[in-house]
């Protein structure tokens, strides 16, 4: 029986439609244990009153417990696409063997650093290991020279993460990746990246903070623009930090555009999704907002070809060059 047979095809469609609900169920299972954990951390009447008066605290703790369990699986599934993207081997949403664009390098702004799931991709040690493991598209000197020319040294990474509860885990992963001298946590929201005074209110022992507009070589956003507040304004704000010729590497899930039935299904899912998945929004036209953020010299972005019409949470993968 071939993979294109009706039973196999039907099973694939059903799985694609049901997978988001299984993900929601994984989150729902973490809620009953979250409340007792918060009350144990702050026992007594005071802790109970704080919990009742601060639903955001419960939501953040709930999502933290869920993501600690689910995040590694999401990362494992996305990593082949993300690594190819950052190496310059993606076009039209497809991963290719040929190096088509510069790899991420220079001064990098990582949006939504979280607990540091993606920190390792900025490590020269890890990148060297990747190059050694990869087989070149041909065995000639030209291919090796192409790889060498594509190598970009990362001199500084700013990990944007205003949630201080994530910083301890983020620092541990920075240390494990050997990036202590390269990676710096930006402890503010996107709107305050240039405000040295607000950086200074959170002492990291690293001197003055703040980032100048037009000083960033690369922006990396991996599954994070779905959750940022005021996304259109903040995407325009981030555009201003890129230098001319700078690149924005994007891997984000976006609004469905397959047909009215899938758009309606995604909107129905989104009635529940932000509640169970930490405020994440399914129906954002993120790529449209990126296109409209300002003038781009080149845009190469698309949906990965393995995501067919029945994927209720489609992604866009690619690079915007200023």
N, C-alpha and C positions, 0 to 999 in steps of 0.2 A: 504493500500500500504506500503510495507516494505521499510526500508531505503536503501536496496540494489537494489531497482527497477531502471530501466533504466533512467526515467526522473530525479529522485532524484540524481542519480550518475552523470548524464550529467551536472546538475546544479552545483554540487560540483566541478566538473572539470573546468567548465567555470569560476566559482568564483575564484578558485585557480589561474587560468591563468590571470584573469583580475585584481585581487586585487593590484598587483604592479603598474598598470597604474593608478588606483584610488589614490594610495598613491602619485604618481608623480603629479597628478592633484591637490591634496591638497597643495603640495609645490608650484606649479606654481601659485596658487591663491594668495600666499603671496608676490610674486615678485613685482607687481605693487605698493603696499603700502610701500615697503622697500625703494625705491629710494627717494620719498618725505620725509620719516621719517629721512633719513640720511641728506638730504638737510636742513631740519628744524633744525636738531641738529648742523649743521655747515653751516649757510646760506651764500649767496653771491658767488662771483666768486671763491674764495679760496676753498670753500666746493665743488663746482662743479668740479674744477680741480682735487682736491684730489680724488673724486669719480671716475673720468675718468682714473686717473693714478694708481688707486689701486683696481683692480677687486677683489682681495682677501678680501678687506674690505666689498665690496658689497656681496660677497658670504657668508661671516661669518654672516653678519647682516641678510641676507635673510634666511639662515639656522636657525639662532637663533629665528626669528619670526615663522618659520614653526614648529620648534621643541617644542617651548613653547605651541603650540596648539596640535601637534601630539604626543609628548613624553609621556604625561600621559596615553594615550590609549595604546601605545606600552608597557609601564611599566605594566599596568594592565593585559594585555594579557600574558606577560612573567613572572609575579611575582610568580605564583604557581610553575613554573619550577625552577626559580632561588632560591626561598626559600627552596625548597626541596633539591636542590643541595648543598646549604650552610649548611644545617642541616645534610647532610650525608645520604640522602634517595634516591639516584639515582644510577642506574646501567644499563649499556648498553643503555643509553639515556632514560630509563624508570623511572618514579617516583614510589617508593614502600613505603609500610608502615613501613618496618623494617629499623632500623638504621644500615647501612652497613659500614660506614666509619666515621672518626672524623669530627665534625663540624668545621667550620672555626674558628680560634682563634689565640692567640699570637700576633705577629707583622704582620700586613696585609698590602699589597700593592694593592690599588684599581687603576686599569688602566683606564684612561679616565673618571675621576670623573665628568666632565662636570658641570652642574648646580646643581648636588646633588640628582638626582632622586633615587639613590640606597643607600643613606647615612643611612636611617633608619634601614636597615637590619643589621647594625653593632652595633645597640644599645642594650645593655643588657635589658633595659626596654621593648623594642619591642620583643626581643627573649623570655623573660619570659612570655610575653603575648601570644606569639605563642604556647609555650609549654602548657600553661594552657588551650588554646582553642582546642588543638589537642587531639583526643581520642587515647589512646594507643592501639597497635595491640591486646593486651589482658589485662585483668584486674589484673593480678598477680603481685607480688612483683618483679619478674624477669624483667618484662617489664619496671617498674619504675626505677629499678637499671640500666637497659640498657640506658635509657634516661639520667640518672644522669652521667653515665660514658662518654656519648657522649658530654656532655656540655664542651665547651672550652671557657675560658675567653679571650676576645679581649683586649689586653693591649695597643695597638697603631695601628692606621690606617694612612697610608700615601696615600692621594688622589692625584694621578698624573694628573695635569691639567695645561699645560703651557699657555692656553688662559686666560689671566687675566680678560677679559670681563665676564667670568663665575664665577669669585671668589666671588662676592658679593652674588649671589644667593646660591652658594655652602656654604658659611659661614652661611647664614640664616638657611639653612636646617641642618647644623651641630648643631647649637644652638637649633633648635626645637627638634632635636633628643636627646638632652642632652649629646652631645659628645664633647663639647668644650675642655675638658681636655684630650681627647683620639685621636681625629681626627686632623691631620695636613695636610694642603695643600702643596703638592710638586709642586712649581711653575715653573718647568723645564720639558723639554722633557725626554724621556726614556734614551737617550744617556748621559744625565747630572745628573742622579740621585745620582751619587757618588761624584759630584763636589760641595763641600761646598762653594767655592768661587762664583759660579754661583747662588746658592741658596741665598747667602748673598746680591746679587744685588737687590733682591726683599725683602724688609724688612717687615717681619710679626711680629716683636717684640717677636720672639720665640727662639732666640738664634741661634746657629750654625745649619746649615742644612747638607744635605748629608746623604746617606745611605750606609752602608758597604756591600760589596759583601758577600753572604753566611749568612746574618743576618735575612732574612725574613722567617717567618713560612708559610705564605699563600699569594698567588697572586690570585686576583679576576679580571677576565676580562668579562664584560657583554656587548656584542654588541659594541665593540670598536676596535678590532683588524682589522676590515674592513677598518678603516680610518687612522691608524697610518702610518707615512712615513717609507719607507725602512723596511717593516715588517719582512723579514727573519732575518736581522741583529738585529733589536730591540727585536724580540722574543728570539734570542740567548742571547742578553744582559740581558733580564729579567730573563732568566734561571739562570744566574750567581748570582742573588741576593737571590735565594732560598737556604736555608740550606739543608743539607742532611736529607731526610725524609720529607721535606716541600712539600706542595700541591698547585697545580695550578687549581683553579676552573674555568671552561670554559663554557660560553654560548655564542656562536657566530654563525652568519650565514656564509655559506661557498659555495664553488663552487658546482654546480649540478653534480651528477654522475649517474643519472638515465638512461640515454641513449643519443644518439647523438641528438635527436630532442629537449630534454629539455636543453642539454648543449648549443645548438645553440640558443634556445629561451632566455636563461639567458644571453648569450653574446650579443644578440640584445638589451635586456633590459639595459645592462651595458653601451651601447652607450649614454644613457640619464641619467642613475641613478647617477653617480658621479656629474654631473652638477646640478641636482635638489636636491640632498640629501647631500650636504656639503662635497663632495669628497669621499663618501662611495663607496667601490668597491664590486661588487657582486661575482666576479669569483675567489676569493682568496682561495687556498687550505690550509687554516689556520691550520687544524688539522695535515696535513702532515708536515708543518713547525714546529709545536709544537713537533711532534714525533722526528724530526731531530735536535731539539735544543740542545740535550745532552742526556746522559743516564738517563732512568727512571726506577725505581724499579717496578712500577705498572702503568698501564693505563686502565681506565674504562670510555669509552666515546662512545657515539652513537647518532643516530638521534631519536628524539622523535617519537614514533610510530604513532601518529595522523597525521604526515606530510607524505602524500602519494606522489606518483611520480609526480603529477601535481603541487606541491608546487615549484614555481620558485625560492623561497628564502628559501632553507632548512637550518636547524640549526644542530649544534652538541652540546651535553650537557654531561659534565662529569668531571672527576678529573684525573690529571696527578700527580703522586707521585714521587719525586726525590729519 
